[in-house]
């Protein structure tokens, strides 16, 4: 019914370096981690997985690093997926094997480290875990401000935003403070609440903000100007943009379809062009487990509405590889088989324009009738006439012969609608006759 097109990839902010340059910067940040991971891959020492004191000293001597640098680099290597622990043995991760030739593998490894910034830089001692968790949860909003500002932002501005966001998080959890509240020792500390609400001494929010900024600096996401301001690095700016794009895709549901059943979601997408429809599918899928989403989409595809059947497989294209096994099992169902074969052909790399070559003549005719039923139910008469031109048969008589033999349950309705829409009286009469013959079971 429509021509599928590739959704143009969103462009990063102006001035963002090319992926090759970003990957070069990421390699610089993780240089020590890569050296240690490669050393461990050669050593294959059982003590490497735990990085014992003896192993740290051996690695430090071999790599001309201090034991503390070895420990820090080892932790980064694990967080970035450069090494994998299998029992007591450390093995090279796939990213390490692809490190010198695959820029995207490098960037994925760095983003994994970026996501783990709070593990790279230990939190201040004697701070309650809940307070640390609140700040970690609030940091994305701080990063968003830095990304939108596209330049240095004063630390007091970031502190004000952090306080507001943590207060919002507490309010969302209905955490209303009660009893005497501790006063900050320094009235200029910028703290509006007790960051150590569970137990222990009062900790100003400014201390936790400093910790967060230092942690993000440690992974190469931002730079600090003597504690007065913070600026995202090109890597940090790119990573925050990527995260924001992911959030926008997951949240994008203009018709509110994310909360709906698969059938209602697909009906809501029926009038959308392919790009916005795929955004809806992604949002709907992001809110569900893959197995339940695939089962629900296939359930809709087995229904009587041909339009929803086609849209269900469009949504399954967005699922991709995780849907393969369930889609393959539907190949034995006549009403789904053409859709399944096309899905599998595209999944296995066929060009969408050539995917129809995998269908037999009978399967292609079945799909033509099914699509015509969708157009007849939901489209305009002119669309049905255009659909007539897409039939594999070269002539209308040949099409009618094969349609009558195909046994599609909607054959009569499709032929009647086509006869009503066609401007040629003679051809319309022939189509009506074919519809009558199918209806009465005649030849």
Secondary structure, 3 states (H helix, E strand, C coil): CCCCCCCCCCCCCCCCCCHHHHHHHHHHHCHHHHHHHHHHHHHCCCCCCCCCHHHHHHHHHHHCCCHHHHHHHHHHHHHCCCEEEECCEEEECHHHHCCCCCHHHHHHHHHHHHHCHHHHCCCCCCCCHHHHHHHHHHHHHHHHHHHHHCCCEEHHHHHHHHHHHHHHHHHHCCCCCCCCCCCCCCCCCCCCCCCCCCCCCCCCHHHHHHHHHHHHHHCCCEEEECCCEEEECHHHHHHHHHHHHHHHHHHCCCCCHHHCCHHHHHHHHCCCCHHHHHHHHHHHHHCCCHHHHHHHHHHHHCCCCHHHHHHHHHHHHHHHHHHHHHHHHHHHCHHHHHHHHHHHHHHCCCCCCCHHHHCCHHHHHHHHHHHHHHHHHHCCHHHHHHHHCCCCCCCHHHHHHHHHHHCCCCHHHHHHHHHHHCCCHHHHHHHHHHHHHHHHCCC
